[in-house]
């Protein structure tokens, strides 16, 4: 699926994502089933920006979590894992309709 600018990105999970140890009210990534799709809303350099975005997503009733940087120093804000592309497209549309579009 080609990636469009300003739309959430689909990331296929092959292993549970790593999470940071920093205390936060925003849940960190839960273990994702292998082969599930995770909607990445944004990748940000500052942890505070990522936590703020995840909190805004949660206030709009979207499940959201922050994945700590691994090799590229970006905090990834993502939404719940979905089992297939059809469910991922529905979830992405909901995020876009609510105004969550990465810059």
N, C-alpha and C positions, 0 to 999 in steps of 0.2 A: 504494500500500500504506500503510494507516494506521500511524503510528508508535506503539508501545506504550512506556509508561514502563518503565524498567529493562530494556531490551533493546537490543542493538546496532542501529545505524542504517545503512540502505543509502544510499549516495551514488553517483549515476551520474556517471561520469567523462566529461568532454567534452574534457579536455586533460590533459597530464601535470601532476601536482601539483608545487608548488614545495617545495623543501626548504631547511632551514637550513644554515648554514655551521659551526655549532657542532660540535666534535669529539665523537664518541660511539661506543660499541660497538654501539648499536642502529642498524640500517640505516635510511636515510632512504627516502622514497618512490621507487620505481622508476617509470619511465614506464608509464602505464596505457593500454591500448588504448582508443581512443575508443568510448564506448558500454558499457564494462565497468562492473560494479558493485563498489564498494569498501565493505567493512564497517567503519564507524567505530565503535570500541568506546567511546571517550570523548573529551571535549574538556575540557582542563584548563588552568588559568591558569599553573601553574608548570611550567617545562621539566623540572625534576628529577622531579616527579610523573609526567609523561608518559613520561619515559625509564624510570622504575622500572616503570610498568605495561607498557610494551612489552617490557622485559626479562622480567617475569613471564610474559607471553604466550609469549615465545620459549622459556622453560624448560619450558612445557607443550606445546611443539612446534607452536605457531601462528605462522605468518609474521606479523611485526608491524613497523611502522615509525611514525615520528613526523613529522607535517607541521607545519612552523613556522607561527606565526600570520601571518595576512595582514591583514585589516582589523578583526577582532574580538578580537585578542589571546588566542586560545585555541590551545594546542598540541593537535593532533588525533592520537589514537592509532588506527591503522587496521590492518586485516589485508589480505591479498592481494586483488588484483582477481579477480573471477569473471565469466564470460562472460554469465550469464543469471540470472533470478530464482530458478529452481529450485536452481542451485548456490549462490546466495546464501543461500537458506533453509536448506540443509544446513549451510553454514559457520556461519551464525548459531546454529543449534541446537547445533552442536558447542561454540561459545564459551559459550553459556548453560549447557550441561551441565557445562562445566568451571568454572563459577562466575564467569565474567566478565560482570558486569552493571553498567553505569554507574549512578552514583547521581544 
